[in-house]
């Protein structure tokens, strides 16, 4: 039975997690960016002095037709004007995802009209149909595919027109169906037409954004052949912007699920049917033996769960497909064991089968990026990931797991998955799955205190060159971020990751080597070591030389902006409690003297900060320590926090002053 969480703690994002996440994301995008194309001269359709979108969609026409049995047909007709080279690159290849076990995709001839009046039709030979890149080495999922059409000869000024027809038949969740649709508000689409054709014989729930009402609604036919057709027509002036005012929920939502309970039960029946459970299949003995082997050294239920988690997360390779790509159909546990790869859904299937040997009942928890999904109409589309929740009576706790990350410590979720609503997928009694209220909130807590230790051991040469060894030891959100980044990147890219890490911390120079601890060693902090050099770090000819402490900058949130008239001032968000310790040793060349800044000490109930600076012989040391104790500071303490912030910033702005005697000039020979 699912137990309520006993403690709800609040956490803080680590000091530079947002910056590092942005840097690492940019790195990933850079690896996937298309090759740079040869630049063509500008055309009259794309003057240099006129800012433009890379392309302008002149017509975006989308129509859906659903049948009473759950089958559907979607047709998209697009007419797009290519404005510049970036638009050429973006439309050089059109990709359409589908699952051939219950879908088909047709691409009628693609048509290009040149501004000179000539036309070109893209031949069927330009269309390819291949497995999704994520399943190349996973034959069990090769029904998840990408149909592509390569657009050759496209140039700025061209008009590209294409249609795509996607037919769905015998979807695993049929006869139920659902749909989300949002209208463009970026100004990219000049004219948008949307048509929704529904069977009147089905009980269908529809949500329509009041700001985008249907242009027309018509009923046709009688009896089982009766249809309801809703149409929308929107005209938007080119380059119009709605100030980024995209609604939080889709403009049009359609679903045949009556409530969230019925959706929970239906999903459980689909991706984990009763006959696939370990106790009711011919593979029960194999599952039993594997579970006992994994937990042979475990003495408590928690240790058994942790052993199974380590196996499923680290030994079963994650196939990174979007949630629902396989139609919410789970593979048999024995097949997953034999292949040693699985999607997030199938990792849950295997984990559940192995832990049920010990009398436990883990839950499949669906989560999504939006808040308050519970207030929307019931359907699977708001969710983008599956987590696992498992309750243990021995310590009255629920443990939350994400084995798809492969290197996440036990009971640790990324910050984006904590403190959010989760949708519990299970059957109601008496059908073996425990089911109560399908909604709960994942606690916003870490399984251990968050900490970050950075030490820098540096040497400054007589030629002004700086060489440094940097060591990180992390627990918490940055730990997980770096574990995943280094785990998923080939070793020949590790220097690039370390270079970005050094930049995010304000270190300049060239990374020459990098090593890490084992990303799979999740029971201890994750460590990263790299060496970095910077020629001409100082110019000794300048008197005196000033250098900062070679330490990462401690990121503190800025005070909140002044609220609108009549609005309440929000609290200052510090986030997850976190302790950061940074230390530096800098070895100076002979005949160098140094003046050190004065240390600072500031103590509050929400955070403490202390720094120390010293010099002995030719070695300079510096340390800064900050401990975030609370998650929030009330708005009325703005002035106090501002004083704390200024004290830290002023300390970090202090420099060391270096002075080096020139080498003695040799005496002239008599």
Wavefront OBJ file of the C-alpha trace (Angstrom):
o trace
v 0.000 0.000 0.000
v 1.205 3.500 -0.741
v 2.159 5.369 2.400
v 2.027 9.150 2.804
v 5.435 10.822 3.005
v 6.407 11.496 6.614
v 8.678 14.481 5.918
v 8.430 17.198 3.284
v 11.752 19.082 3.190
v 12.611 21.921 0.829
v 15.713 22.050 -1.272
v 17.854 24.565 -2.990
v 19.348 24.415 -6.487
v 23.133 24.330 -6.296
v 25.192 27.472 -6.680
v 25.936 27.295 -10.387
v 23.553 24.554 -11.510
v 21.490 26.827 -13.737
v 24.554 28.265 -15.445
v 26.230 24.898 -15.817
v 23.025 23.312 -17.089
v 22.810 26.059 -19.712
v 26.454 25.598 -20.669
v 26.167 21.820 -20.921
v 22.918 22.125 -22.871
v 24.624 24.488 -25.286
v 27.459 21.980 -25.662
v 25.018 19.198 -26.495
v 23.234 21.352 -29.025
v 26.518 22.292 -30.639
v 27.355 18.636 -31.226
v 24.027 18.110 -32.997
v 23.998 21.307 -35.052
v 23.861 20.859 -38.831
v 27.054 21.562 -40.778
v 27.594 25.148 -41.895
v 26.548 25.652 -45.482
v 28.266 27.825 -48.067
v 26.836 31.313 -47.861
v 24.884 32.442 -50.918
v 24.675 36.099 -51.899
v 21.583 37.910 -50.620
v 18.530 37.982 -52.843
v 15.892 40.660 -53.311
v 13.570 38.573 -51.169
v 16.038 38.782 -48.287
v 17.619 42.250 -48.043
v 20.498 42.519 -45.616
v 19.068 45.497 -43.777
v 15.655 43.936 -43.090
v 15.430 41.680 -40.011
v 13.423 38.567 -40.802
v 12.352 35.256 -39.415
v 14.326 32.447 -41.085
v 11.020 31.429 -42.639
v 7.375 32.492 -42.664
v 4.585 29.915 -42.695
v 1.975 31.421 -44.988
v -0.494 28.608 -44.356
v -0.660 25.961 -41.647
v -3.708 23.770 -42.136
v -4.305 20.857 -39.751
v -7.261 18.493 -39.688
v -8.081 15.568 -37.400
v -10.788 12.989 -37.872
v -11.502 10.490 -35.091
v -13.647 7.390 -35.426
v -15.796 5.797 -32.744
v -13.388 2.842 -32.473
v -10.437 5.156 -31.681
v -8.871 5.181 -35.145
v -7.830 8.588 -36.465
v -6.476 10.459 -39.460
v -4.352 13.615 -39.224
v -3.476 15.717 -42.249
v -1.143 18.709 -42.157
v -0.825 21.035 -45.141
v 1.982 23.612 -44.908
v 3.040 26.410 -47.214
v 6.208 28.138 -46.049
v 8.271 30.997 -47.471
v 12.021 30.587 -46.986
v 13.585 33.933 -46.044
v 17.279 33.189 -45.564
v 19.980 30.548 -45.277
v 18.934 29.565 -41.758
v 15.458 28.817 -43.111
v 17.067 26.719 -45.857
v 18.922 24.666 -43.259
v 15.857 24.230 -41.055
v 13.769 22.876 -43.929
v 16.504 20.919 -45.691
v 15.066 17.757 -44.184
v 11.561 17.160 -42.851
v 11.237 14.440 -40.190
v 8.040 12.796 -38.954
v 7.971 10.360 -36.033
v 5.546 7.456 -35.866
v 5.107 3.900 -34.620
v 4.478 1.519 -37.496
v 2.782 -1.059 -35.268
v -0.312 1.168 -35.191
v 0.477 4.149 -37.438
v 1.379 4.976 -41.025
v 2.766 8.169 -42.523
v 2.276 9.274 -46.124
v 4.058 12.247 -47.692
v 2.510 13.262 -51.033
v 4.847 15.024 -53.499
v 6.615 18.030 -52.018
v 6.474 21.146 -54.193
v 8.975 24.034 -54.449
v 8.164 27.294 -56.256
v 11.091 29.582 -57.102
v 10.623 33.383 -57.163
v 11.657 33.314 -60.843
v 8.556 31.246 -61.624
v 10.137 27.800 -61.926
v 8.854 24.843 -59.914
v 10.338 21.602 -58.612
v 8.662 18.464 -57.255
v 10.642 16.363 -54.791
v 10.626 12.772 -56.007
v 9.542 9.827 -53.801
v 13.165 8.612 -53.903
v 14.023 11.482 -51.525
v 11.824 9.908 -48.829
v 13.427 7.515 -46.339
v 11.946 5.442 -43.537
v 14.355 4.443 -40.755
v 14.261 3.421 -37.109
v 14.369 6.287 -34.645
v 18.077 7.023 -33.936
v 17.515 6.114 -30.275
v 16.609 2.498 -31.184
v 19.349 1.695 -33.701
v 20.847 -0.821 -31.264
v 17.506 -1.853 -29.752
v 15.700 -4.204 -32.160
v 12.713 -4.617 -29.831
v 11.728 -0.984 -30.436
v 12.353 -0.719 -34.174
v 8.672 -0.039 -34.823
v 9.407 3.461 -33.515
v 10.511 5.153 -36.713
v 11.210 8.406 -38.521
v 10.004 9.057 -42.043
v 12.082 11.794 -43.658
v 12.075 13.722 -46.908
v 15.225 15.486 -48.079
v 14.526 18.850 -49.695
v 17.178 19.450 -52.348
v 17.674 22.716 -54.205
v 15.933 24.920 -51.632
v 17.072 28.578 -51.660
v 16.103 31.842 -49.937
v 12.989 33.258 -51.546
v 11.507 29.837 -52.374
v 7.991 28.762 -51.451
v 7.882 25.220 -50.037
v 4.582 23.316 -49.903
v 4.017 19.853 -48.463
v 1.378 17.592 -46.930
v 1.744 14.866 -44.333
v -0.965 12.310 -43.568
v -0.716 10.203 -40.389
v -3.220 7.389 -39.921
v -3.639 5.614 -36.577
v -5.372 2.252 -36.382
v -5.827 -0.096 -33.408
v -3.890 2.024 -30.943
v -3.229 0.023 -27.746
v -5.448 2.421 -25.754
v -8.311 2.310 -28.282
v -11.227 2.874 -28.329
v -10.145 5.867 -26.244
v -8.481 8.798 -27.977
v -7.190 12.244 -27.044
v -5.678 15.354 -28.605
v -3.799 18.524 -27.598
v -3.498 21.477 -29.961
v -2.045 24.961 -29.469
v -2.217 27.797 -31.971
v 0.920 29.679 -32.990
v 1.470 32.973 -31.189
v 4.990 33.703 -32.385
v 4.007 35.360 -35.645
v 5.689 32.588 -37.655
v 2.322 31.373 -39.039
v 0.370 33.987 -41.005
v -2.755 31.882 -41.528
v -3.715 28.894 -39.418
v -6.674 26.619 -40.088
v -7.603 23.841 -37.681
v -10.416 21.333 -38.119
v -11.595 18.752 -35.615
v -14.025 16.051 -36.818
v -15.457 13.911 -33.997
v -17.962 11.039 -33.826
v -21.155 12.286 -32.165
v -21.805 8.779 -30.831
v -18.891 8.995 -28.357
v -18.839 10.794 -25.024
v -16.086 13.309 -25.721
v -14.864 15.999 -23.346
v -13.590 19.178 -24.996
v -11.760 22.162 -23.540
v -11.441 25.261 -25.730
v -9.468 28.313 -24.678
v -12.002 31.182 -24.395
v -9.558 33.441 -26.261
v -9.536 31.083 -29.271
v -13.191 30.073 -29.827
v -14.101 27.922 -32.807
v -15.027 29.845 -35.922
v -17.818 27.375 -36.653
v -19.351 24.159 -35.293
v -21.519 21.929 -37.455
v -23.354 18.654 -36.946
v -23.974 16.246 -39.806
v -25.426 12.759 -40.255
v -27.650 10.767 -37.928
v -27.310 7.806 -35.583
v -23.900 6.162 -35.464
v -22.860 8.170 -38.526
v -23.445 11.532 -36.838
v -20.422 13.852 -36.746
v -19.472 17.087 -34.951
v -17.044 19.297 -36.861
v -15.295 22.264 -35.214
v -13.293 24.723 -37.338
v -10.872 27.496 -36.457
v -9.403 30.121 -38.811
v -6.758 32.521 -37.514
v -4.993 35.277 -39.421
v -1.870 36.856 -37.920
v 0.174 39.683 -39.399
v 3.785 38.632 -40.164
v 6.271 39.281 -37.370
v 3.450 39.773 -34.862
v 4.329 38.788 -31.325
v 1.965 38.205 -28.406
v 4.732 39.083 -25.930
v 5.431 35.372 -25.588
v 1.949 34.888 -24.147
v 1.640 31.200 -24.961
v -1.105 29.731 -22.744
v -0.062 27.378 -19.967
v -2.396 24.689 -21.313
v -3.250 23.764 -24.930
v -5.898 25.839 -26.687
v -7.884 22.726 -27.629
v -8.019 19.541 -25.562
v -10.068 16.501 -26.540
v -10.394 13.276 -24.561
v -12.691 10.289 -24.182
v -11.377 9.402 -20.713
v -14.062 10.171 -18.166
v -11.727 10.938 -15.254
v -8.150 10.497 -14.034
v -9.026 7.257 -12.230
v -10.134 5.570 -15.438
v -6.988 6.748 -17.234
v -4.784 5.372 -14.450
v -6.406 1.953 -14.645
v -6.333 1.877 -18.455
v -2.619 2.732 -18.613
v -1.804 0.053 -16.046
v -3.716 -2.546 -18.037
v -1.885 -1.573 -21.225
v 1.785 -1.293 -20.414
v 1.806 -3.887 -17.664
v -0.939 -6.480 -18.286
v -1.640 -9.085 -15.623
v -0.241 -11.953 -17.659
v 3.181 -10.273 -17.754
v 3.528 -10.144 -13.976
v 6.346 -12.299 -12.678
v 4.103 -14.508 -10.563
v 1.739 -15.339 -13.421
v 4.036 -16.180 -16.306
v 6.377 -18.944 -17.321
v 9.282 -16.655 -16.498
v 8.474 -16.544 -12.778
v 11.371 -18.827 -11.854
v 13.919 -16.781 -13.795
v 12.706 -13.544 -12.187
v 12.755 -15.181 -8.766
v 16.323 -16.422 -9.154
v 17.577 -13.103 -10.513
v 15.968 -11.170 -7.640
v 17.472 -13.506 -5.032
v 20.910 -13.239 -6.639
v 20.767 -9.451 -6.658
v 19.742 -9.281 -3.017
v 21.825 -12.133 -1.625
v 23.828 -9.768 0.617
v 20.876 -7.549 1.559
v 19.457 -7.839 5.054
v 16.625 -5.294 4.982
v 13.843 -4.530 2.485
v 15.512 -1.191 1.697
v 18.809 -2.903 0.867
v 16.962 -5.340 -1.393
v 15.233 -2.497 -3.212
v 18.533 -0.657 -3.579
v 20.200 -3.757 -5.040
v 17.429 -4.139 -7.614
v 17.581 -0.415 -8.398
v 21.343 -0.525 -9.004
v 20.885 -3.435 -11.407
v 17.984 -1.933 -13.368
v 19.527 1.533 -13.571
v 23.147 0.562 -14.313
v 23.005 -2.802 -16.070
v 19.951 -2.187 -18.262
v 20.797 0.413 -20.903
v 18.204 3.155 -21.251
v 16.568 3.562 -24.649
v 15.681 7.242 -24.625
v 12.291 7.392 -26.317
v 9.535 9.885 -25.484
v 6.935 8.578 -23.065
v 4.215 6.707 -24.955
v 6.259 6.093 -28.119
v 5.473 2.382 -27.901
v 1.785 3.046 -27.242
v 2.191 2.311 -23.508
v 2.743 -1.365 -24.263
v 5.267 -3.022 -21.950
v 7.637 -5.846 -22.885
v 7.749 -9.088 -20.875
v 10.328 -8.984 -18.024
v 12.199 -12.000 -19.389
v 12.653 -10.283 -22.751
v 14.000 -7.158 -21.029
v 16.480 -9.258 -19.049
v 17.625 -11.001 -22.208
v 18.184 -7.803 -24.174
v 19.674 -5.682 -21.339
v 18.016 -2.518 -22.661
v 14.682 -0.834 -21.935
v 12.677 2.376 -22.106
v 11.696 4.154 -18.907
v 8.361 2.303 -18.981
v 10.030 -1.077 -19.380
v 12.569 -0.327 -16.667
v 9.584 0.039 -14.379
v 8.164 -3.284 -15.635
v 11.425 -5.082 -14.813
v 11.915 -3.278 -11.490
v 8.359 -4.110 -10.420
v 8.724 -7.776 -11.371
v 11.973 -8.131 -9.398
v 10.807 -6.312 -6.259
v 7.477 -8.139 -6.159
v 9.517 -11.241 -5.306
v 10.058 -9.572 -1.904
v 6.371 -8.756 -1.458
v 6.731 -5.107 -2.516
v 4.486 -3.111 -4.846
v 6.291 -0.244 -6.618
v 4.193 2.345 -8.378
v 4.565 3.820 -11.853
v 4.486 7.594 -11.410
v 3.866 9.808 -14.438
v 5.136 13.405 -14.253
v 4.998 16.373 -16.592
v 6.502 19.833 -17.004
v 3.369 21.836 -16.117
v 1.836 22.588 -12.753
v -1.748 21.710 -11.821
v -2.205 19.042 -14.483
v -4.806 17.559 -12.139
v -7.098 20.486 -13.059
v -6.974 19.630 -16.765
v -8.995 17.048 -18.671
v -7.681 13.475 -18.185
v -5.357 12.194 -20.922
v -1.756 10.881 -21.195
v -0.296 13.785 -23.208
v 0.595 16.177 -20.318
v 3.171 13.673 -19.017
v 6.709 13.370 -20.356
v 8.432 10.942 -17.981
v 7.890 7.907 -15.778
v 9.370 7.593 -12.287
v 9.098 4.823 -9.719
v 7.737 5.206 -6.211
v 8.057 2.424 -3.658
v 6.829 2.442 -0.063
v 8.563 0.530 2.708
v 6.679 -0.180 5.918
v 9.905 -0.736 7.881
v 10.736 2.982 7.939
v 7.372 4.458 6.907
v 8.984 6.059 3.850
v 8.439 6.347 0.130
v 11.506 6.186 -2.098
v 11.450 7.932 -5.471
v 13.613 6.524 -8.240
v 14.566 7.323 -11.826
v 16.533 4.335 -13.170
v 16.442 5.766 -16.705
v 19.223 8.208 -15.724
v 21.491 5.180 -15.079
v 23.803 7.063 -12.673
v 21.397 8.748 -10.242
v 22.065 7.912 -6.567
v 19.378 5.851 -4.870
v 16.319 7.947 -3.942
v 17.613 11.006 -5.811
v 15.647 12.793 -8.518
v 16.669 15.817 -10.594
v 15.473 19.124 -9.163
v 12.961 19.461 -12.016
v 11.231 16.269 -10.840
v 11.017 17.177 -7.149
v 8.129 19.023 -5.553
v 5.847 18.271 -8.515
v 2.575 16.426 -8.896
v 2.775 12.789 -9.900
v 0.081 10.620 -11.450
v -0.053 7.094 -10.042
v -0.754 4.376 -12.632
v -2.294 1.231 -11.163
v -5.391 -0.942 -10.875
v -7.903 -0.760 -8.090
v -8.270 -3.726 -5.722
v -8.943 -6.603 -5.889
v -6.737 -6.900 -8.993
v -3.404 -6.990 -7.099
v -2.313 -3.412 -7.818
v -2.875 -0.989 -4.959
v -4.863 2.049 -6.013
v -6.204 4.922 -3.975
v -6.054 8.590 -4.943
v -4.106 8.679 -8.262
v -2.454 12.034 -7.504
v 0.302 12.839 -5.032
v 3.209 15.260 -4.697
v 6.825 14.139 -4.833
v 8.679 15.559 -1.803
v 11.195 18.276 -2.555
v 14.146 16.714 -0.769
v 17.503 15.063 -1.311
v 18.598 11.774 0.304
v 21.702 13.474 1.738
v 22.936 17.013 2.533
v 23.962 18.961 -0.547
v 27.593 20.012 -0.602
v 30.156 21.312 -3.026
v 33.904 21.383 -2.404
v 36.313 22.980 -4.859
v 40.073 23.137 -4.332
v 42.565 24.870 -6.610
v 46.310 24.205 -6.473
v 48.058 26.693 -8.773
v 51.556 27.770 -9.826
v 52.465 31.157 -11.233
v 55.677 31.219 -13.253
v 58.311 33.866 -13.757
v 57.086 34.150 -17.351
v 53.550 35.018 -16.129
v 52.083 31.622 -17.027
v 49.467 30.137 -14.686
v 49.071 26.378 -14.265
v 46.360 24.999 -11.960
v 44.896 21.717 -10.824
v 41.199 21.986 -9.975
v 39.352 19.392 -7.905
v 35.576 19.174 -7.455
v 33.758 16.941 -4.985
v 29.990 17.215 -5.150
v 26.818 15.936 -3.578
v 23.434 17.112 -4.792
v 22.039 18.556 -7.997
v 25.368 19.488 -9.565
v 26.630 16.022 -8.709
v 23.819 14.474 -10.726
v 24.252 16.984 -13.542
v 27.948 16.171 -13.887
v 27.500 12.417 -13.425
v 25.016 12.320 -16.285
v 27.079 14.654 -18.502
v 30.317 12.671 -18.176
v 28.502 9.321 -18.292
v 26.740 10.162 -21.549
v 29.734 11.799 -23.259
v 32.561 9.847 -24.898
v 35.939 10.317 -23.223
v 37.311 12.277 -26.148
v 34.730 14.967 -25.298
v 35.555 15.167 -21.582
v 38.020 18.017 -22.118
v 35.221 19.995 -23.745
v 32.981 19.380 -20.745
v 35.734 20.391 -18.330
v 36.427 23.497 -20.423
v 32.783 24.525 -20.135
v 32.827 23.765 -16.423
v 35.888 25.988 -15.991
v 34.232 28.807 -17.930
v 31.085 28.568 -15.819
v 33.215 29.055 -12.718
v 35.108 32.006 -14.151
v 38.391 30.207 -14.884
v 40.124 31.173 -18.108
v 42.689 29.100 -19.928
v 43.047 25.807 -21.738
v 42.106 22.526 -20.077
v 44.884 20.022 -20.720
v 43.635 16.904 -18.916
v 40.563 15.704 -17.050
v 39.644 12.694 -14.921
v 36.537 11.815 -12.923
v 35.469 9.268 -10.388
v 33.323 6.380 -11.623
v 29.862 7.814 -12.490
v 28.354 4.484 -11.346
v 29.835 4.885 -7.834
v 26.719 6.667 -6.632
v 27.150 6.003 -2.905
v 30.024 8.497 -2.646
v 30.437 12.074 -3.926
v 31.251 12.542 -7.588
v 34.667 14.053 -8.269
v 36.124 15.869 -11.267
v 39.793 16.811 -11.636
v 41.243 18.851 -14.452
v 44.406 20.797 -15.202
v 44.245 24.185 -16.827
v 46.941 26.547 -18.133
v 46.804 30.215 -19.036
v 49.868 31.800 -20.660
v 50.415 35.463 -19.860
v 48.129 35.328 -16.846
v 50.088 38.269 -15.448
v 52.398 40.879 -16.906
v 55.214 41.342 -14.415
v 56.251 44.588 -16.077
v 53.197 46.209 -14.547
v 53.727 47.453 -11.015
v 51.956 46.270 -8.968
v 50.129 43.207 -10.323
v 46.609 42.592 -9.032
v 44.935 39.189 -9.306
v 41.681 37.816 -7.892
v 41.458 34.773 -5.690
v 41.421 31.771 -8.028
v 38.097 30.502 -6.694
v 34.667 29.952 -8.246
v 32.299 32.845 -7.793
v 29.587 32.049 -5.248
v 26.259 32.575 -6.947
v 23.641 34.240 -4.774
v 20.193 35.199 -6.035
v 19.558 38.858 -6.708
v 16.910 40.597 -4.589
v 13.467 40.401 -6.211
v 12.499 43.173 -8.581
v 10.061 45.775 -7.408
v 6.558 44.299 -7.831
v 3.791 45.901 -9.825
v 1.621 48.450 -8.073
v -0.622 46.678 -5.598
v 1.167 43.320 -5.921
v 2.810 41.625 -2.954
v 6.592 41.430 -2.844
v 7.627 37.793 -3.341
v 9.992 36.080 -0.901
v 13.669 35.759 -1.769
v 14.276 32.214 -3.011
v 17.534 30.681 -1.800
v 16.490 27.152 -2.774
v 17.956 23.892 -1.556
v 20.051 24.077 1.634
v 23.654 23.796 0.485
v 27.146 24.036 1.904
v 29.924 25.281 -0.397
v 33.604 25.185 0.532
v 36.289 26.588 -1.801
v 40.052 26.637 -1.200
v 43.071 27.868 -3.145
v 46.825 27.549 -2.853
v 48.891 29.675 -5.216
v 52.657 29.113 -5.462
v 54.583 32.199 -6.546
v 57.960 32.510 -8.309
v 61.049 33.622 -6.333
v 61.476 37.271 -5.305
v 57.702 37.858 -5.176
v 55.996 39.680 -2.348
v 52.245 39.722 -1.795
v 49.634 41.755 0.036
v 46.504 39.814 0.956
v 42.960 41.161 1.405
v 41.087 41.066 4.660
v 38.735 38.167 5.365
v 35.010 38.579 5.911
v 32.539 36.903 8.254
v 28.770 37.365 7.997
v 26.201 35.283 9.872
v 22.450 35.181 9.401
v 19.800 32.603 10.247
v 19.289 31.936 6.525
v 22.966 31.762 5.453
v 26.506 32.206 6.708
v 29.624 33.342 4.873
v 33.277 33.418 5.896
v 36.515 33.988 4.008
v 40.183 33.836 4.945
v 43.284 34.991 3.060
v 46.943 34.513 4.008
v 50.481 34.349 2.622
v 53.506 32.465 3.894
v 56.819 32.550 2.080
v 55.898 32.048 -1.588
v 52.499 30.422 -1.046
v 49.201 32.313 -0.999
v 46.064 30.665 0.394
v 42.407 31.648 0.204
v 39.200 30.030 1.352
v 35.539 30.932 1.148
v 32.742 29.089 2.850
v 29.030 29.717 2.413
v 26.207 27.722 3.946
v 22.639 28.248 2.788
v 20.440 27.244 5.726
v 16.921 28.191 4.658
v 15.024 27.894 1.415
v 13.313 31.290 1.528
v 13.749 34.708 3.090
v 10.559 36.684 3.798
v 10.111 39.750 1.614
v 10.168 42.067 4.629
v 13.822 41.097 5.228
v 14.885 42.509 1.871
v 17.213 45.117 3.402
v 18.940 42.557 5.605
v 19.520 40.184 2.696
v 20.752 43.034 0.520
v 23.381 43.850 3.160
v 24.422 40.168 3.294
v 24.654 40.049 -0.502
v 26.781 43.196 -0.682
v 29.150 41.824 1.963
v 29.728 38.642 -0.073
v 30.089 40.508 -3.361
v 32.515 43.007 -1.882
v 34.626 40.175 -0.501
v 34.745 38.410 -3.853
v 35.804 41.656 -5.548
v 38.986 41.889 -3.473
v 42.349 41.251 -5.148
v 45.795 40.062 -4.122
v 48.571 42.548 -4.850
v 51.812 41.017 -6.181
v 55.181 42.703 -6.596
v 58.167 40.942 -8.055
v 61.750 42.159 -8.039
v 63.444 42.257 -11.385
v 66.358 39.905 -11.945
v 69.644 41.600 -11.003
v 71.539 43.030 -13.968
v 74.928 41.313 -14.394
v 77.878 43.615 -13.581
v 79.861 44.853 -16.585
v 83.206 43.173 -17.138
v 86.195 45.435 -16.444
l 1 2 3 4 5 6 7 8 9 10 11 12 13 14 15 16 17 18 19 20 21 22 23 24 25 26 27 28 29 30 31 32 33 34 35 36 37 38 39 40 41 42 43 44 45 46 47 48 49 50 51 52 53 54 55 56 57 58 59 60 61 62 63 64 65 66 67 68 69 70 71 72 73 74 75 76 77 78 79 80 81 82 83 84 85 86 87 88 89 90 91 92 93 94 95 96 97 98 99 100 101 102 103 104 105 106 107 108 109 110 111 112 113 114 115 116 117 118 119 120 121 122 123 124 125 126 127 128 129 130 131 132 133 134 135 136 137 138 139 140 141 142 143 144 145 146 147 148 149 150 151 152 153 154 155 156 157 158 159 160 161 162 163 164 165 166 167 168 169 170 171 172 173 174 175 176 177 178 179 180 181 182 183 184 185 186 187 188 189 190 191 192 193 194 195 196 197 198 199 200 201 202 203 204 205 206 207 208 209 210 211 212 213 214 215 216 217 218 219 220 221 222 223 224 225 226 227 228 229 230 231 232 233 234 235 236 237 238 239 240 241 242 243 244 245 246 247 248 249 250 251 252 253 254 255 256 257 258 259 260 261 262 263 264 265 266 267 268 269 270 271 272 273 274 275 276 277 278 279 280 281 282 283 284 285 286 287 288 289 290 291 292 293 294 295 296 297 298 299 300 301 302 303 304 305 306 307 308 309 310 311 312 313 314 315 316 317 318 319 320 321 322 323 324 325 326 327 328 329 330 331 332 333 334 335 336 337 338 339 340 341 342 343 344 345 346 347 348 349 350 351 352 353 354 355 356 357 358 359 360 361 362 363 364 365 366 367 368 369 370 371 372 373 374 375 376 377 378 379 380 381 382 383 384 385 386 387 388 389 390 391 392 393 394 395 396 397 398 399 400 401 402 403 404 405 406 407 408 409 410 411 412 413 414 415 416 417 418 419 420 421 422 423 424 425 426 427 428 429 430 431 432 433 434 435 436 437 438 439 440 441 442 443 444 445 446 447 448 449 450 451 452 453 454 455 456 457 458 459 460 461 462 463 464 465 466 467 468 469 470 471 472 473 474 475 476 477 478 479 480 481 482 483 484 485 486 487 488 489 490 491 492 493 494 495 496 497 498 499 500 501 502 503 504 505 506 507 508 509 510 511 512 513 514 515 516 517 518 519 520 521 522 523 524 525 526 527 528 529 530 531 532 533 534 535 536 537 538 539 540 541 542 543 544 545 546 547 548 549 550 551 552 553 554 555 556 557 558 559 560 561 562 563 564 565 566 567 568 569 570 571 572 573 574 575 576 577 578 579 580 581 582 583 584 585 586 587 588 589 590 591 592 593 594 595 596 597 598 599 600 601 602 603 604 605 606 607 608 609 610 611 612 613 614 615 616 617 618 619 620 621 622 623 624 625 626 627 628 629 630 631 632 633 634 635 636 637 638 639 640 641 642 643 644 645 646 647 648 649 650 651 652 653 654 655 656 657 658 659 660 661 662 663 664 665 666 667 668 669 670
